Amino acid sequence: FLDYLATGKLEPAALAEVVEGIVAGCHQAGCALLGGETAEMPGFYGPGEYDLAGFCVGVVEKSQILAGSQVQLGDRVIGLASSGVHSNGFSLVRKVVAEGQRPDGGTGYRWDEVVPTLSDLSLANVLLTPTRIYVDPVLKARREGLAIHGMAHITGGGLPENLPRCLGPDQSIQLEVGSWPVLPVFSWLAQAGEVPESALYDTFNMGIGFALVVPANHVDQTLAWLAQHQVAAYAIGEVVAGSGQVMGLPD
C-alpha cells in the first residue's frame, strides 16, 4: 500500500493520526505500508484542509481470477454487513448534516451533536465509523475452498452500480430488499435529508459492504462459515437472466 497526503501546512499530530489509521487498515488487510508522499501546498489548501489518497497492488494466480465466467444462473448472492456509511456518499452526508430537517422544525445539525434516535455517540462518530475491511475473511474463505463464483465490493454507486461487475454476459441480479437489516444511519439520512429511497440505494451501501456469489446449494454452508468467523451475512438475491441490471430495488 502507498499513501499520498497533501495539505496547506503540515501538522505533525494530525499526520500521526492519519498514518496510525492507515497502518491499522493495512494490518486488517494483511498488506504492507511501503511508503508514500506528503506534500505541503500553502495557498492551495485552506487551514485544516487536506487531501488523502492511497492505492494497493496485489497479485493473483491466473487460475484463481474471478472474472464473471464462473457465475451461473440460479447462483445466490450473499451480502456481508457493512459497519455504516463507509467511505462513499459524503457529499450527500455533508449536505444532510448542514441542511437536514430537525424534529423541532429547524434545519441543520452539528457534527458533535448526539441524535438520540440514532446513537448515544456524536453524529461525527456515527457517520465516520471506520470502513469494514473484508480482505481477511474473504481470502480465508477462498483458501479453505468455499465455492465462490463472484465477488463485488459495494462502494460508490451502491448495490445497483457495483453488483453487476461480478456478472457474466446475459445475467442480472434479483435482490430481495428486506432480507438484510438496513442500518439506522441510513434511515436517519433519509428522514433528515428527505432523500428518496431510490437515491439512497444509488448512493450508499445500505448495510451491505461486500457481496459473494455462490452456488444455490452452498448458501447454508457459506453463511455458517461466515458466522463462525464473526462476519454478519445474509442471502440477499439471485442471479437471473438479464443484461446486467440489479432488479428489485425501490423505484
C-alpha positions as protocol buffer text, in pm:
chain_id: "A"
residue {
  index: 1
  type: PHE
  ca { x: 0 y: 0 z: 0 }
}
residue {
  index: 2
  type: LEU
  ca { x: 118 y: 354 z: -78 }
}
residue {
  index: 3
  type: ASP
  ca { x: -43 y: 673 z: 52 }
}
residue {
  index: 4
  type: TYR
  ca { x: -44 y: 1039 z: -51 }
}
residue {
  index: 5
  type: LEU
  ca { x: -126 y: 1329 z: 180 }
}
residue {
  index: 6
  type: ALA
  ca { x: -138 y: 1692 z: 65 }
}
residue {
  index: 7
  type: THR
  ca { x: -215 y: 1990 z: 286 }
}
residue {
  index: 8
  type: GLY
  ca { x: -150 y: 2361 z: 318 }
}
residue {
  index: 9
  type: LYS
  ca { x: 54 y: 2332 z: 637 }
}
residue {
  index: 10
  type: LEU
  ca { x: 172 y: 2004 z: 780 }
}
residue {
  index: 11
  type: GLU
  ca { x: 51 y: 1940 z: 1134 }
}
residue {
  index: 12
  type: PRO
  ca { x: 265 y: 1661 z: 1284 }
}
residue {
  index: 13
  type: ALA
  ca { x: -4 y: 1547 z: 1530 }
}
residue {
  index: 14
  type: ALA
  ca { x: -268 y: 1522 z: 1256 }
}
residue {
  index: 15
  type: LEU
  ca { x: -23 y: 1341 z: 1027 }
}
residue {
  index: 16
  type: ALA
  ca { x: 50 y: 1090 z: 1303 }
}
residue {
  index: 17
  type: GLU
  ca { x: -323 y: 1019 z: 1343 }
}
residue {
  index: 18
  type: VAL
  ca { x: -367 y: 970 z: 968 }
}
residue {
  index: 19
  type: VAL
  ca { x: -71 y: 733 z: 945 }
}
residue {
  index: 20
  type: GLU
  ca { x: -195 y: 543 z: 1250 }
}
residue {
  index: 21
  type: GLY
  ca { x: -528 y: 486 z: 1076 }
}
residue {
  index: 22
  type: ILE
  ca { x: -359 y: 374 z: 754 }
}
residue {
  index: 23
  type: VAL
  ca { x: -139 y: 130 z: 947 }
}
residue {
  index: 24
  type: ALA
  ca { x: -446 y: -15 z: 1120 }
}
residue {
  index: 25
  type: GLY
  ca { x: -619 y: -62 z: 785 }
}
residue {
  index: 26
  type: CYS
  ca { x: -312 y: -227 z: 633 }
}
residue {
  index: 27
  type: HIS
  ca { x: -292 y: -460 z: 932 }
}
residue {
  index: 28
  type: GLN
  ca { x: -656 y: -563 z: 885 }
}
residue {
  index: 29
  type: ALA
  ca { x: -595 y: -626 z: 515 }
}
residue {
  index: 30
  type: GLY
  ca { x: -266 y: -808 z: 569 }
}
residue {
  index: 31
  type: CYS
  ca { x: -69 y: -577 z: 342 }
}
residue {
  index: 32
  type: ALA
  ca { x: 250 y: -378 z: 390 }
}
residue {
  index: 33
  type: LEU
  ca { x: 266 y: 2 z: 404 }
}
residue {
  index: 34
  type: LEU
  ca { x: 568 y: 50 z: 178 }
}
residue {
  index: 35
  type: GLY
  ca { x: 577 y: 429 z: 185 }
}
residue {
  index: 36
  type: GLY
  ca { x: 408 y: 732 z: 42 }
}
residue {
  index: 37
  type: GLU
  ca { x: 434 y: 1102 z: -26 }
}
residue {
  index: 38
  type: THR
  ca { x: 346 y: 1409 z: 178 }
}
residue {
  index: 39
  type: ALA
  ca { x: 308 y: 1747 z: 7 }
}
residue {
  index: 40
  type: GLU
  ca { x: 272 y: 2095 z: 160 }
}
residue {
  index: 41
  type: MET
  ca { x: 95 y: 2339 z: -72 }
}
residue {
  index: 42
  type: PRO
  ca { x: 14 y: 2664 z: 111 }
}
residue {
  index: 43
  type: GLY
  ca { x: -232 y: 2880 z: -77 }
}
residue {
  index: 44
  type: PHE
  ca { x: -391 y: 2579 z: -243 }
}
residue {
  index: 45
  type: TYR
  ca { x: -538 y: 2418 z: 69 }
}
residue {
  index: 46
  type: GLY
  ca { x: -701 y: 2626 z: 340 }
}
residue {
  index: 47
  type: PRO
  ca { x: -636 y: 2585 z: 714 }
}
residue {
  index: 48
  type: GLY
  ca { x: -728 y: 2236 z: 830 }
}
residue {
  index: 49
  type: GLU
  ca { x: -786 y: 2110 z: 476 }
}
residue {
  index: 50
  type: TYR
  ca { x: -606 y: 1809 z: 335 }
}
residue {
  index: 51
  type: ASP
  ca { x: -630 y: 1557 z: 53 }
}
residue {
  index: 52
  type: LEU
  ca { x: -566 y: 1191 z: 129 }
}
residue {
  index: 53
  type: ALA
  ca { x: -538 y: 912 z: -126 }
}
residue {
  index: 54
  type: GLY
  ca { x: -387 y: 567 z: -145 }
}
residue {
  index: 55
  type: PHE
  ca { x: -372 y: 252 z: -350 }
}
residue {
  index: 56
  type: CYS
  ca { x: -270 y: -109 z: -314 }
}
residue {
  index: 57
  type: VAL
  ca { x: -133 y: -361 z: -561 }
}
residue {
  index: 58
  type: GLY
  ca { x: -156 y: -738 z: -536 }
}
residue {
  index: 59
  type: VAL
  ca { x: -103 y: -1050 z: -743 }
}
residue {
  index: 60
  type: VAL
  ca { x: -329 y: -1348 z: -803 }
}
residue {
  index: 61
  type: GLU
  ca { x: -278 y: -1678 z: -979 }
}
residue {
  index: 62
  type: LYS
  ca { x: -449 y: -1669 z: -1318 }
}
residue {
  index: 63
  type: SER
  ca { x: -644 y: -1983 z: -1228 }
}
residue {
  index: 64
  type: GLN
  ca { x: -789 y: -1805 z: -923 }
}
residue {
  index: 65
  type: ILE
  ca { x: -920 y: -1495 z: -1102 }
}
residue {
  index: 66
  type: LEU
  ca { x: -1296 y: -1445 z: -1073 }
}
residue {
  index: 67
  type: ALA
  ca { x: -1398 y: -1257 z: -1387 }
}
residue {
  index: 68
  type: GLY
  ca { x: -1765 y: -1347 z: -1425 }
}
residue {
  index: 69
  type: SER
  ca { x: -1727 y: -1667 z: -1624 }
}
residue {
  index: 70
  type: GLN
  ca { x: -1791 y: -1884 z: -1318 }
}
residue {
  index: 71
  type: VAL
  ca { x: -2123 y: -1717 z: -1230 }
}
residue {
  index: 72
  type: GLN
  ca { x: -2425 y: -1927 z: -1325 }
}
residue {
  index: 73
  type: LEU
  ca { x: -2798 y: -1857 z: -1345 }
}
residue {
  index: 74
  type: GLY
  ca { x: -2953 y: -1957 z: -1015 }
}
residue {
  index: 75
  type: ASP
  ca { x: -2646 y: -1869 z: -809 }
}
residue {
  index: 76
  type: ARG
  ca { x: -2727 y: -1685 z: -489 }
}
residue {
  index: 77
  type: VAL
  ca { x: -2593 y: -1353 z: -367 }
}
residue {
  index: 78
  type: ILE
  ca { x: -2470 y: -1332 z: -8 }
}
residue {
  index: 79
  type: GLY
  ca { x: -2427 y: -984 z: 137 }
}
residue {
  index: 80
  type: LEU
  ca { x: -2169 y: -913 z: 407 }
}
residue {
  index: 81
  type: ALA
  ca { x: -2279 y: -647 z: 653 }
}
residue {
  index: 82
  type: SER
  ca { x: -2125 y: -301 z: 641 }
}
residue {
  index: 83
  type: SER
  ca { x: -2026 y: -104 z: 951 }
}
residue {
  index: 84
  type: GLY
  ca { x: -2201 y: 214 z: 839 }
}
residue {
  index: 85
  type: VAL
  ca { x: -2171 y: 469 z: 559 }
}
residue {
  index: 86
  type: HIS
  ca { x: -1813 y: 353 z: 486 }
}
residue {
  index: 87
  type: SER
  ca { x: -1624 y: 589 z: 253 }
}
residue {
  index: 88
  type: ASN
  ca { x: -1884 y: 685 z: -6 }
}
residue {
  index: 89
  type: GLY
  ca { x: -2169 y: 932 z: -36 }
}
residue {
  index: 90
  type: PHE
  ca { x: -2020 y: 1202 z: 183 }
}
residue {
  index: 91
  type: SER
  ca { x: -2121 y: 1489 z: -43 }
}
residue {
  index: 92
  type: LEU
  ca { x: -2480 y: 1396 z: 37 }
}
residue {
  index: 93
  type: VAL
  ca { x: -2395 y: 1324 z: 402 }
}
residue {
  index: 94
  type: ARG
  ca { x: -2246 y: 1672 z: 447 }
}
residue {
  index: 95
  type: LYS
  ca { x: -2550 y: 1829 z: 282 }
}
residue {
  index: 96
  type: VAL
  ca { x: -2787 y: 1644 z: 515 }
}
residue {
  index: 97
  type: VAL
  ca { x: -2586 y: 1746 z: 822 }
}
residue {
  index: 98
  type: ALA
  ca { x: -2575 y: 2109 z: 710 }
}
residue {
  index: 99
  type: GLU
  ca { x: -2934 y: 2141 z: 590 }
}
residue {
  index: 100
  type: GLY
  ca { x: -3126 y: 1841 z: 728 }
}
residue {
  index: 101
  type: GLN
  ca { x: -3470 y: 1872 z: 881 }
}
residue {
  index: 102
  type: ARG
  ca { x: -3483 y: 1858 z: 1260 }
}
residue {
  index: 103
  type: PRO
  ca { x: -3774 y: 1709 z: 1458 }
}
residue {
  index: 104
  type: ASP
  ca { x: -3843 y: 2055 z: 1608 }
}
residue {
  index: 105
  type: GLY
  ca { x: -3885 y: 2209 z: 1262 }
}
residue {
  index: 106
  type: GLY
  ca { x: -3541 y: 2365 z: 1245 }
}
residue {
  index: 107
  type: THR
  ca { x: -3267 y: 2279 z: 999 }
}
residue {
  index: 108
  type: GLY
  ca { x: -2905 y: 2171 z: 1021 }
}
residue {
  index: 109
  type: TYR
  ca { x: -2709 y: 1962 z: 1268 }
}
residue {
  index: 110
  type: ARG
  ca { x: -2374 y: 1995 z: 1444 }
}
residue {
  index: 111
  type: TRP
  ca { x: -2112 y: 1727 z: 1391 }
}
residue {
  index: 112
  type: ASP
  ca { x: -2060 y: 1699 z: 1768 }
}
residue {
  index: 113
  type: GLU
  ca { x: -2434 y: 1666 z: 1829 }
}
residue {
  index: 114
  type: VAL
  ca { x: -2589 y: 1346 z: 1965 }
}
residue {
  index: 115
  type: VAL
  ca { x: -2906 y: 1236 z: 1784 }
}
residue {
  index: 116
  type: PRO
  ca { x: -3087 y: 1020 z: 2045 }
}
residue {
  index: 117
  type: THR
  ca { x: -3285 y: 819 z: 1789 }
}
residue {
  index: 118
  type: LEU
  ca { x: -2961 y: 728 z: 1611 }
}
residue {
  index: 119
  type: SER
  ca { x: -2696 y: 663 z: 1875 }
}
residue {
  index: 120
  type: ASP
  ca { x: -2551 y: 786 z: 2203 }
}
residue {
  index: 121
  type: LEU
  ca { x: -2237 y: 882 z: 2009 }
}
residue {
  index: 122
  type: SER
  ca { x: -2184 y: 1211 z: 1830 }
}
residue {
  index: 123
  type: LEU
  ca { x: -2304 y: 1245 z: 1472 }
}
residue {
  index: 124
  type: ALA
  ca { x: -1941 y: 1264 z: 1358 }
}
residue {
  index: 125
  type: ASN
  ca { x: -1854 y: 936 z: 1530 }
}
residue {
  index: 126
  type: VAL
  ca { x: -2155 y: 760 z: 1379 }
}
residue {
  index: 127
  type: LEU
  ca { x: -2101 y: 888 z: 1026 }
}
residue {
  index: 128
  type: LEU
  ca { x: -1724 y: 832 z: 1040 }
}
residue {
  index: 129
  type: THR
  ca { x: -1742 y: 477 z: 1173 }
}
residue {
  index: 130
  type: PRO
  ca { x: -1436 y: 311 z: 1014 }
}
residue {
  index: 131
  type: THR
  ca { x: -1499 y: 123 z: 691 }
}
residue {
  index: 132
  type: ARG
  ca { x: -1514 y: -252 z: 737 }
}
residue {
  index: 133
  type: ILE
  ca { x: -1231 y: -426 z: 550 }
}
residue {
  index: 134
  type: TYR
  ca { x: -1326 y: -768 z: 412 }
}
residue {
  index: 135
  type: VAL
  ca { x: -989 y: -892 z: 288 }
}
residue {
  index: 136
  type: ASP
  ca { x: -916 y: -1133 z: 573 }
}
residue {
  index: 137
  type: PRO
  ca { x: -1243 y: -1333 z: 581 }
}
residue {
  index: 138
  type: VAL
  ca { x: -1281 y: -1338 z: 203 }
}
residue {
  index: 139
  type: LEU
  ca { x: -927 y: -1464 z: 142 }
}
residue {
  index: 140
  type: LYS
  ca { x: -969 y: -1725 z: 416 }
}
residue {
  index: 141
  type: ALA
  ca { x: -1293 y: -1840 z: 256 }
}
residue {
  index: 142
  type: ARG
  ca { x: -1118 y: -1881 z: -79 }
}
residue {
  index: 143
  type: ARG
  ca { x: -820 y: -2062 z: 72 }
}
residue {
  index: 144
  type: GLU
  ca { x: -1044 y: -2301 z: 263 }
}
residue {
  index: 145
  type: GLY
  ca { x: -1221 y: -2399 z: -56 }
}
residue {
  index: 146
  type: LEU
  ca { x: -1561 y: -2234 z: -24 }
}
residue {
  index: 147
  type: ALA
  ca { x: -1739 y: -2230 z: -358 }
}
residue {
  index: 148
  type: ILE
  ca { x: -1733 y: -1862 z: -457 }
}
residue {
  index: 149
  type: HIS
  ca { x: -1821 y: -1777 z: -817 }
}
residue {
  index: 150
  type: GLY
  ca { x: -1804 y: -1399 z: -793 }
}
residue {
  index: 151
  type: MET
  ca { x: -1740 y: -1106 z: -560 }
}
residue {
  index: 152
  type: ALA
  ca { x: -1827 y: -737 z: -553 }
}
residue {
  index: 153
  type: HIS
  ca { x: -1715 y: -457 z: -322 }
}
residue {
  index: 154
  type: ILE
  ca { x: -2010 y: -223 z: -261 }
}
residue {
  index: 155
  type: THR
  ca { x: -1859 y: 124 z: -285 }
}
residue {
  index: 156
  type: GLY
  ca { x: -1968 y: 443 z: -463 }
}
residue {
  index: 157
  type: GLY
  ca { x: -2290 y: 388 z: -657 }
}
residue {
  index: 158
  type: GLY
  ca { x: -2421 y: 135 z: -408 }
}
residue {
  index: 159
  type: LEU
  ca { x: -2567 y: -204 z: -494 }
}
residue {
  index: 160
  type: PRO
  ca { x: -2704 y: -115 z: -841 }
}
residue {
  index: 161
  type: GLU
  ca { x: -2368 y: 4 z: -973 }
}
residue {
  index: 162
  type: ASN
  ca { x: -2133 y: -246 z: -810 }
}
residue {
  index: 163
  type: LEU
  ca { x: -2312 y: -581 z: -810 }
}
residue {
  index: 164
  type: PRO
  ca { x: -2322 y: -611 z: -1193 }
}
residue {
  index: 165
  type: ARG
  ca { x: -1941 y: -601 z: -1207 }
}
residue {
  index: 166
  type: CYS
  ca { x: -1920 y: -963 z: -1094 }
}
residue {
  index: 167
  type: LEU
  ca { x: -2165 y: -1097 z: -1354 }
}
residue {
  index: 168
  type: GLY
  ca { x: -2112 y: -1268 z: -1685 }
}
residue {
  index: 169
  type: PRO
  ca { x: -2293 y: -1186 z: -2012 }
}
residue {
  index: 170
  type: ASP
  ca { x: -2675 y: -1200 z: -2018 }
}
residue {
  index: 171
  type: GLN
  ca { x: -2703 y: -1204 z: -1640 }
}
residue {
  index: 172
  type: SER
  ca { x: -2875 y: -980 z: -1387 }
}
residue {
  index: 173
  type: ILE
  ca { x: -2940 y: -993 z: -1014 }
}
residue {
  index: 174
  type: GLN
  ca { x: -3281 y: -1006 z: -848 }
}
residue {
  index: 175
  type: LEU
  ca { x: -3242 y: -861 z: -500 }
}
residue {
  index: 176
  type: GLU
  ca { x: -3476 y: -929 z: -209 }
}
residue {
  index: 177
  type: VAL
  ca { x: -3499 y: -594 z: -31 }
}
residue {
  index: 178
  type: GLY
  ca { x: -3585 y: -661 z: 332 }
}
residue {
  index: 179
  type: SER
  ca { x: -3370 y: -974 z: 352 }
}
residue {
  index: 180
  type: TRP
  ca { x: -3100 y: -782 z: 538 }
}
residue {
  index: 181
  type: PRO
  ca { x: -3116 y: -514 z: 811 }
}
residue {
  index: 182
  type: VAL
  ca { x: -3073 y: -156 z: 694 }
}
residue {
  index: 183
  type: LEU
  ca { x: -2861 y: 31 z: 948 }
}
residue {
  index: 184
  type: PRO
  ca { x: -3027 y: 316 z: 1143 }
}
residue {
  index: 185
  type: VAL
  ca { x: -2784 y: 571 z: 997 }
}
residue {
  index: 186
  type: PHE
  ca { x: -2942 y: 528 z: 653 }
}
residue {
  index: 187
  type: SER
  ca { x: -3293 y: 572 z: 792 }
}
residue {
  index: 188
  type: TRP
  ca { x: -3177 y: 892 z: 962 }
}
residue {
  index: 189
  type: LEU
  ca { x: -3020 y: 1025 z: 641 }
}
residue {
  index: 190
  type: ALA
  ca { x: -3342 y: 950 z: 453 }
}
residue {
  index: 191
  type: GLN
  ca { x: -3560 y: 1126 z: 709 }
}
residue {
  index: 192
  type: ALA
  ca { x: -3340 y: 1425 z: 790 }
}
residue {
  index: 193
  type: GLY
  ca { x: -3239 y: 1482 z: 429 }
}
residue {
  index: 194
  type: GLU
  ca { x: -3577 y: 1392 z: 276 }
}
residue {
  index: 195
  type: VAL
  ca { x: -3381 y: 1161 z: 45 }
}
residue {
  index: 196
  type: PRO
  ca { x: -3593 y: 931 z: -175 }
}
residue {
  index: 197
  type: GLU
  ca { x: -3537 y: 562 z: -112 }
}
residue {
  index: 198
  type: SER
  ca { x: -3417 y: 508 z: -469 }
}
residue {
  index: 199
  type: ALA
  ca { x: -3149 y: 775 z: -423 }
}
residue {
  index: 200
  type: LEU
  ca { x: -3032 y: 608 z: -103 }
}
residue {
  index: 201
  type: TYR
  ca { x: -2971 y: 280 z: -286 }
}
residue {
  index: 202
  type: ASP
  ca { x: -2798 y: 465 z: -572 }
}
residue {
  index: 203
  type: THR
  ca { x: -2559 y: 636 z: -329 }
}
residue {
  index: 204
  type: PHE
  ca { x: -2499 y: 426 z: -16 }
}
residue {
  index: 205
  type: ASN
  ca { x: -2421 y: 63 z: 62 }
}
residue {
  index: 206
  type: MET
  ca { x: -2746 y: 38 z: 265 }
}
residue {
  index: 207
  type: GLY
  ca { x: -2595 y: -211 z: 508 }
}
residue {
  index: 208
  type: ILE
  ca { x: -2415 y: -439 z: 260 }
}
residue {
  index: 209
  type: GLY
  ca { x: -2045 y: -367 z: 212 }
}
residue {
  index: 210
  type: PHE
  ca { x: -1938 y: -673 z: 14 }
}
residue {
  index: 211
  type: ALA
  ca { x: -2114 y: -946 z: -182 }
}
residue {
  index: 212
  type: LEU
  ca { x: -2031 y: -1306 z: -268 }
}
residue {
  index: 213
  type: VAL
  ca { x: -2196 y: -1507 z: -545 }
}
residue {
  index: 214
  type: VAL
  ca { x: -2218 y: -1876 z: -456 }
}
residue {
  index: 215
  type: PRO
  ca { x: -2399 y: -2185 z: -589 }
}
residue {
  index: 216
  type: ALA
  ca { x: -2751 y: -2218 z: -452 }
}
residue {
  index: 217
  type: ASN
  ca { x: -2667 y: -2544 z: -273 }
}
residue {
  index: 218
  type: HIS
  ca { x: -2375 y: -2377 z: -91 }
}
residue {
  index: 219
  type: VAL
  ca { x: -2567 y: -2090 z: 68 }
}
residue {
  index: 220
  type: ASP
  ca { x: -2616 y: -2251 z: 409 }
}
residue {
  index: 221
  type: GLN
  ca { x: -2255 y: -2371 z: 424 }
}
residue {
  index: 222
  type: THR
  ca { x: -2123 y: -2026 z: 332 }
}
residue {
  index: 223
  type: LEU
  ca { x: -2344 y: -1845 z: 583 }
}
residue {
  index: 224
  type: ALA
  ca { x: -2241 y: -2090 z: 857 }
}
residue {
  index: 225
  type: TRP
  ca { x: -1872 y: -2042 z: 775 }
}
residue {
  index: 226
  type: LEU
  ca { x: -1907 y: -1664 z: 784 }
}
residue {
  index: 227
  type: ALA
  ca { x: -2093 y: -1680 z: 1117 }
}
residue {
  index: 228
  type: GLN
  ca { x: -1812 y: -1893 z: 1262 }
}
residue {
  index: 229
  type: HIS
  ca { x: -1571 y: -1617 z: 1161 }
}
residue {
  index: 230
  type: GLN
  ca { x: -1786 y: -1342 z: 1318 }
}
residue {
  index: 231
  type: VAL
  ca { x: -1898 y: -1197 z: 985 }
}
residue {
  index: 232
  type: ALA
  ca { x: -2265 y: -1099 z: 969 }
}
residue {
  index: 233
  type: ALA
  ca { x: -2404 y: -1206 z: 632 }
}
residue {
  index: 234
  type: TYR
  ca { x: -2738 y: -1259 z: 460 }
}
residue {
  index: 235
  type: ALA
  ca { x: -2876 y: -1428 z: 149 }
}
residue {
  index: 236
  type: ILE
  ca { x: -2999 y: -1122 z: -41 }
}
residue {
  index: 237
  type: GLY
  ca { x: -3065 y: -1221 z: -401 }
}
residue {
  index: 238
  type: GLU
  ca { x: -3028 y: -1449 z: -701 }
}
residue {
  index: 239
  type: VAL
  ca { x: -2857 y: -1441 z: -1041 }
}
residue {
  index: 240
  type: VAL
  ca { x: -3119 y: -1439 z: -1317 }
}
residue {
  index: 241
  type: ALA
  ca { x: -3125 y: -1391 z: -1692 }
}
residue {
  index: 242
  type: GLY
  ca { x: -3087 y: -1028 z: -1798 }
}
residue {
  index: 243
  type: SER
  ca { x: -2850 y: -764 z: -1925 }
}
residue {
  index: 244
  type: GLY
  ca { x: -2654 y: -652 z: -1621 }
}
residue {
  index: 245
  type: GLN
  ca { x: -2926 y: -489 z: -1412 }
}
residue {
  index: 246
  type: VAL
  ca { x: -2996 y: -510 z: -1041 }
}
residue {
  index: 247
  type: MET
  ca { x: -3368 y: -562 z: -1001 }
}
residue {
  index: 248
  type: GLY
  ca { x: -3596 y: -545 z: -701 }
}
residue {
  index: 249
  type: LEU
  ca { x: -3473 y: -210 z: -569 }
}
residue {
  index: 250
  type: PRO
  ca { x: -3711 y: 80 z: -494 }
}
residue {
  index: 251
  type: ASP
  ca { x: -3801 y: 294 z: -796 }
}
